[in-house]
């Protein structure tokens, strides 16, 4: 079959360069595709979240409460200062 297609050098059993390249490409392509697929799967894997201890959870909640408390305290100071200034000016 290869002789008919001109893929063998005439008078020998040696394949021509394009025929050899075609054969090698056919053998290597599935391997390369498999490696690419593996790398894509690795890249898309989502890391499992780290388990948090109760102490870590408590620390996070405490920080959130402190931030919220600061905001409320600042707003309260601003509001009361407006009330005091309104009372003293009237």
Buried (B, 14 or more C-beta within 10 A) or exposed (E): EEEEEEBBEEEEEEBBEEBEEEEEEEEEEEEEEEEEEEEEEEEEEEEEEEEEEEEEEEEEEEEEEEEEEEEEEEEEEEEEEEEEEEEEEE
